[in-house]
């Protein structure tokens, strides 16, 4: 019999006037559980597109681990087997304004 699935970690926060190019704080995903990995921006004032990255040593570009996805209440997932220092970047907002909303990250 399998035990219950548990989440390795999560955090919540908010973004205010986040323009395209805004990068979140970094979290460490040790890939020590079977829970899905996601970024969710909710209670938004507009839609936004985000992508999730694993940090790599300069000059190597960060690795895309979660493709760009529109999010405002939807979860933008990233690769389940990902280990390392992870962050998300706002790629675009619904119109020319900045994004305001709450953030939840599960890993």
TIZADO-342379 format. One record per residue: residue number from 1; residue in one letter; y, z, x of N, C-alpha, C in turn. Coordinates in steps of 0.1 Angstrom, whole numbers. Layout:
residues N
+-----+------+---------+-------+--------+----------+-------+---------+---------+-------+--------+
! pos ! code ! n.north !  n.up ! n.east ! ca.north ! ca.up ! ca.east ! c.north !  c.up ! c.east !
+-----+------+---------+-------+--------+----------+-------+---------+---------+-------+--------+
! NUM !    a !       Y !     Z !      X !        Y !     Z !       X !       Y !     Z !      X !
...
+-----+------+---------+-------+--------+----------+-------+---------+---------+-------+--------+
END
This chain:
residues 107
+-----+------+---------+-------+--------+----------+-------+---------+---------+-------+--------+
! pos ! code ! n.north !  n.up ! n.east ! ca.north ! ca.up ! ca.east ! c.north !  c.up ! c.east !
+-----+------+---------+-------+--------+----------+-------+---------+---------+-------+--------+
!   1 !    x !     -12 !     0 !      8 !        0 !     0 !       0 !      12 !     0 !      9 !
!   2 !    x !      21 !    -9 !      6 !       34 !   -10 !      14 !      44 !     1 !      9 !
!   3 !    x !      51 !     6 !     19 !       62 !    16 !      16 !      74 !     9 !     10 !
!   4 !    x !      84 !    16 !      6 !       96 !    10 !       0 !     104 !     4 !     11 !
!   5 !    x !     111 !    -7 !      7 !      121 !   -13 !      16 !     133 !    -5 !     17 !
!   6 !    x !     138 !    -4 !     29 !      151 !     4 !      31 !     160 !    -4 !     39 !
!   7 !    x !     173 !    -1 !     37 !      183 !    -8 !      44 !     186 !    -1 !     58 !
!   8 !    x !     187 !    -9 !     68 !      190 !    -4 !      81 !     204 !     2 !     82 !
!   9 !    x !     213 !    -5 !     75 !      227 !     0 !      75 !     236 !    -8 !     66 !
!  10 !    x !     248 !    -3 !     64 !      257 !   -10 !      56 !     271 !    -4 !     58 !
!  11 !    x !     281 !   -11 !     55 !      295 !    -6 !      55 !     303 !   -12 !     45 !
!  12 !    x !     314 !    -6 !     41 !      323 !   -11 !      31 !     337 !   -10 !     37 !
!  13 !    x !     346 !   -18 !     32 !      359 !   -19 !      36 !     368 !   -27 !     27 !
!  14 !    x !     379 !   -32 !     32 !      387 !   -41 !      24 !     394 !   -51 !     34 !
!  15 !    x !     399 !   -61 !     28 !      408 !   -71 !      36 !     420 !   -73 !     28 !
!  16 !    x !     431 !   -74 !     35 !      444 !   -76 !      29 !     451 !   -88 !     36 !
!  17 !    x !     455 !   -98 !     28 !      461 !  -110 !      33 !     454 !  -116 !     44 !
!  18 !    x !     440 !  -116 !     43 !      432 !  -123 !      53 !     433 !  -138 !     53 !
!  19 !    x !     439 !  -144 !     63 !      441 !  -158 !      64 !     428 !  -164 !     70 !
!  20 !    x !     427 !  -178 !     69 !      416 !  -184 !      76 !     416 !  -181 !     91 !
!  21 !    x !     405 !  -178 !     96 !      404 !  -174 !     110 !     403 !  -159 !    112 !
!  22 !    x !     405 !  -151 !    101 !      404 !  -137 !     102 !     390 !  -133 !    106 !
!  23 !    x !     388 !  -124 !    116 !      375 !  -120 !     120 !     373 !  -105 !    116 !
!  24 !    x !     361 !  -102 !    111 !      359 !   -88 !     107 !     356 !   -79 !    119 !
!  25 !    x !     354 !   -67 !    117 !      349 !   -58 !     127 !     334 !   -62 !    130 !
!  26 !    x !     329 !   -57 !    141 !      315 !   -61 !     146 !     306 !   -49 !    142 !
!  27 !    x !     294 !   -53 !    138 !      284 !   -43 !     135 !     271 !   -47 !    143 !
!  28 !    x !     263 !   -37 !    146 !      250 !   -39 !     154 !     239 !   -40 !    144 !
!  29 !    x !     232 !   -51 !    143 !      220 !   -53 !     135 !     208 !   -53 !    145 !
!  30 !    x !     200 !   -42 !    143 !      188 !   -41 !     152 !     176 !   -48 !    146 !
!  31 !    x !     177 !   -54 !    134 !      166 !   -60 !     127 !     154 !   -51 !    126 !
!  32 !    x !     156 !   -39 !    122 !      145 !   -29 !     121 !     140 !   -26 !    107 !
!  33 !    x !     144 !   -35 !     98 !      139 !   -33 !      84 !     136 !   -47 !     78 !
!  34 !    x !     133 !   -47 !     65 !      130 !   -59 !      58 !     140 !   -62 !     47 !
!  35 !    x !     151 !   -55 !     47 !      162 !   -57 !      38 !     169 !   -70 !     41 !
!  36 !    x !     175 !   -77 !     31 !      183 !   -89 !      34 !     196 !   -85 !     40 !
!  37 !    x !     201 !   -94 !     48 !      214 !   -92 !      55 !     225 !  -100 !     47 !
!  38 !    x !     236 !   -94 !     44 !      246 !  -101 !      37 !     260 !   -96 !     39 !
!  39 !    x !     270 !  -105 !     36 !      284 !  -101 !      35 !     288 !  -104 !     21 !
!  40 !    x !     295 !   -95 !     14 !      300 !   -97 !       1 !     315 !   -93 !      0 !
!  41 !    x !     323 !  -102 !     -5 !      337 !   -99 !      -7 !     338 !   -99 !    -22 !
!  42 !    x !     343 !   -88 !    -28 !      344 !   -87 !     -43 !     357 !   -81 !    -47 !
!  43 !    x !     360 !   -81 !    -60 !      373 !   -78 !     -65 !     384 !   -86 !    -58 !
!  44 !    x !     381 !   -99 !    -57 !      390 !  -108 !     -49 !     402 !  -113 !    -58 !
!  45 !    x !     412 !  -116 !    -51 !      423 !  -123 !     -58 !     422 !  -138 !    -58 !
!  46 !    x !     413 !  -143 !    -50 !      410 !  -157 !     -49 !     397 !  -160 !    -42 !
!  47 !    x !     391 !  -171 !    -43 !      379 !  -174 !     -36 !     381 !  -176 !    -21 !
!  48 !    x !     370 !  -174 !    -14 !      371 !  -176 !       1 !     358 !  -181 !      5 !
!  49 !    x !     358 !  -187 !     17 !      346 !  -191 !      23 !     344 !  -183 !     36 !
!  50 !    x !     332 !  -178 !     39 !      330 !  -170 !      51 !     318 !  -176 !     58 !
!  51 !    x !     317 !  -173 !     71 !      305 !  -176 !      79 !     303 !  -164 !     88 !
!  52 !    x !     290 !  -162 !     91 !      286 !  -150 !      99 !     281 !  -155 !    112 !
!  53 !    x !     284 !  -147 !    123 !      282 !  -151 !     137 !     275 !  -139 !    144 !
!  54 !    x !     267 !  -143 !    154 !      262 !  -133 !     164 !     271 !  -135 !    177 !
!  55 !    x !     277 !  -124 !    182 !      285 !  -125 !     194 !     277 !  -129 !    206 !
!  56 !    x !     283 !  -137 !    214 !      277 !  -141 !     227 !     287 !  -140 !    238 !
!  57 !    x !     282 !  -139 !    250 !      291 !  -136 !     262 !     300 !  -149 !    264 !
!  58 !    x !     313 !  -147 !    266 !      322 !  -158 !     269 !     317 !  -164 !    282 !
!  59 !    x !     318 !  -177 !    283 !      324 !  -187 !     275 !     315 !  -194 !    265 !
!  60 !    x !     303 !  -188 !    263 !      294 !  -194 !     253 !     299 !  -191 !    239 !
!  61 !    x !     301 !  -201 !    230 !      306 !  -198 !     216 !     296 !  -189 !    209 !
!  62 !    x !     301 !  -181 !    200 !      293 !  -172 !     191 !     283 !  -181 !    183 !
!  63 !    x !     271 !  -176 !    180 !      261 !  -183 !     173 !     263 !  -181 !    158 !
!  64 !    x !     263 !  -192 !    151 !      263 !  -192 !     136 !     250 !  -187 !    131 !
!  65 !    x !     249 !  -176 !    124 !      237 !  -171 !     118 !     237 !  -171 !    103 !
!  66 !    x !     249 !  -173 !     97 !      250 !  -175 !      83 !     260 !  -186 !     80 !
!  67 !    x !     255 !  -196 !     73 !      263 !  -208 !      71 !     275 !  -205 !     62 !
!  68 !    x !     285 !  -213 !     62 !      297 !  -211 !      54 !     293 !  -210 !     39 !
!  69 !    x !     298 !  -200 !     32 !      295 !  -199 !      18 !     307 !  -193 !     11 !
!  70 !    x !     310 !  -199 !     -1 !      320 !  -193 !      -9 !     316 !  -180 !    -14 !
!  71 !    x !     325 !  -170 !    -14 !      321 !  -157 !     -18 !     333 !  -151 !    -25 !
!  72 !    x !     331 !  -146 !    -37 !      339 !  -136 !     -44 !     330 !  -131 !    -54 !
!  73 !    x !     324 !  -120 !    -51 !      313 !  -113 !     -59 !     299 !  -119 !    -55 !
!  74 !    x !     298 !  -131 !    -49 !      285 !  -136 !     -44 !     282 !  -131 !    -30 !
!  75 !    x !     270 !  -130 !    -27 !      265 !  -125 !     -14 !     263 !  -137 !     -5 !
!  76 !    x !     269 !  -137 !      7 !      267 !  -147 !      17 !     257 !  -141 !     27 !
!  77 !    x !     245 !  -146 !     26 !      234 !  -140 !      34 !     234 !  -146 !     48 !
!  78 !    x !     228 !  -139 !     58 !      226 !  -144 !      71 !     211 !  -142 !     75 !
!  79 !    x !     207 !  -149 !     85 !      193 !  -150 !      89 !     187 !  -136 !     90 !
!  80 !    x !     175 !  -134 !     84 !      169 !  -121 !      83 !     164 !  -116 !     97 !
!  81 !    x !     160 !  -125 !    106 !      155 !  -120 !     119 !     166 !  -118 !    129 !
!  82 !    x !     178 !  -118 !    125 !      190 !  -117 !     135 !     191 !  -103 !    141 !
!  83 !    x !     192 !  -103 !    154 !      195 !   -90 !     161 !     207 !   -92 !    169 !
!  84 !    x !     215 !   -82 !    171 !      227 !   -83 !     179 !     240 !   -78 !    173 !
!  85 !    x !     251 !   -81 !    179 !      264 !   -78 !     174 !     269 !   -89 !    165 !
!  86 !    x !     271 !   -85 !    153 !      274 !   -95 !     142 !     288 !   -93 !    136 !
!  87 !    x !     295 !  -104 !    132 !      307 !  -103 !     125 !     308 !  -115 !    116 !
!  88 !    x !     318 !  -114 !    106 !      320 !  -126 !      98 !     335 !  -130 !    100 !
!  89 !    x !     337 !  -143 !     97 !      350 !  -149 !      98 !     354 !  -156 !     85 !
!  90 !    x !     366 !  -154 !     80 !      371 !  -161 !      69 !     374 !  -175 !     73 !
!  91 !    x !     367 !  -185 !     67 !      369 !  -199 !      71 !     380 !  -206 !     63 !
!  92 !    x !     381 !  -202 !     50 !      391 !  -208 !      42 !     393 !  -199 !     30 !
!  93 !    x !     405 !  -200 !     24 !      408 !  -193 !      11 !     410 !  -203 !      0 !
!  94 !    x !     409 !  -199 !    -12 !      409 !  -208 !     -24 !     422 !  -216 !    -25 !
!  95 !    x !     433 !  -211 !    -20 !      445 !  -219 !     -19 !     452 !  -215 !     -6 !
!  96 !    x !     465 !  -217 !     -5 !      471 !  -215 !       8 !     475 !  -200 !     10 !
!  97 !    x !     471 !  -191 !      2 !      474 !  -177 !       4 !     464 !  -170 !     11 !
!  98 !    x !     467 !  -157 !     15 !      457 !  -148 !      21 !     448 !  -142 !     11 !
!  99 !    x !     437 !  -137 !     16 !      426 !  -131 !       7 !     428 !  -116 !      7 !
! 100 !    x !     428 !  -110 !     -5 !      427 !   -96 !      -7 !     414 !   -93 !    -15 !
! 101 !    x !     407 !   -83 !    -10 !      395 !   -79 !     -17 !     388 !   -68 !    -10 !
! 102 !    x !     377 !   -64 !    -16 !      368 !   -53 !     -10 !     356 !   -60 !     -3 !
! 103 !    x !     351 !   -54 !      7 !      340 !   -60 !      15 !     328 !   -50 !     15 !
! 104 !    x !     316 !   -56 !     13 !      304 !   -48 !      16 !     295 !   -56 !     24 !
! 105 !    x !     290 !   -50 !     35 !      280 !   -56 !      44 !     268 !   -48 !     44 !
! 106 !    x !     256 !   -55 !     42 !      243 !   -49 !      43 !     235 !   -55 !     54 !
! 107 !    x !     228 !   -47 !     62 !      220 !   -53 !      73 !     208 !   -44 !     76 !
+-----+------+---------+-------+--------+----------+-------+---------+---------+-------+--------+
END
